[in-house]
């Protein structure tokens, strides 16, 4: 394969991992519901028992997503993870709270009580989702960094990527990034309610609670998603030229949908599938248990299309707000042809890994019944 094809292939793999990660955030969404006033005995245990079996899959997917970026697009990895480290440290800290909570909330001799760890899970579910949305928002709305590759020869400070003094905290103050972050949070809560309808078989009261959750959170999500889509599709973007420079293109992401109609079809089908899943969960009790799969497929398609318009069609997927020439594309930030080619052979194992995940999922996805 040519280098350009390898770069496109690895952006596809990274996009797939990102899409799966967003779907798996239903675990975080469920954690934000643990502090709600419970309406019947055993509801909290049922919710914890349902999402508690899946939290490791979310964390593992996040790690693999970062690892894939490191291997295929190392310049992005060093720029974002190494420069905006306060943002990523906050994300990591929230996931550490999650791991500690599931490990110790029911340990004998727990001095803090399970409620304390439920608060930690709430922090991971809410703050974690918002900050991940902020980090992804930077793929569209940029960051304050510069890249000088010649610095690698500087023995005193061989750092080629330099960030603003706030090191990623300024991204949280960007309202467009926060808009995506809140959208991700409301999506995670909606998916969590749909998953409870599918996985928890306690009583009709619990089903009614989750149908209301789907309706309320789903409606809020749709409003925020439409706002984000409007902001994104009316935003300008950078496009690389043949000589490696960049030009500002108005409505760049909307133009990417027009110039890549297959992505536009994927986006529309995904949005319709998400809406269908919400409708099934909120209004069609007979099909409520299937809503998570309709919405899940839709989420994967929408996130894939967003990654595609961010990186394909010569688009700068990580633009510098203070030095446009430092912006990153899949062409100027990838590993060498040899590295990408060798890793491509390894990627043949991905279908087997996915098969293993499906098998493990089915083993762990035993519906939770009343009293169990």
Secondary structure by P-SEA (a helix, b strand, c coil): ccaaaaaaaaaaaaaaaaaaaaaaaaaaaaaaaccccccccaaaaaaaaaacccaaaaaaaaaaaaaaaaaccaaaaaaccccaaaaaaaaaaaaaaaaaaaaccccccccccaaaaaaaaaaaaaaaaaaaaaaaaaacccccccccccccccccccccccccccccccccccaaaaaaaaaaaaaaaaaaaaaaaacccccaaaaaaaaaaaaaaaaaaaaaaaaaaaaaaabbbbbbccccbbbbbcaaaaaaaaacaaaaaaaaaaaaaaaaaaaaaccccccccaaaaaaaaaaaaaaaaaaaaacccccccbbbccccccccccccccccaaaaaaaaaaacaaaaaaaaaaaaaaaacccccccc
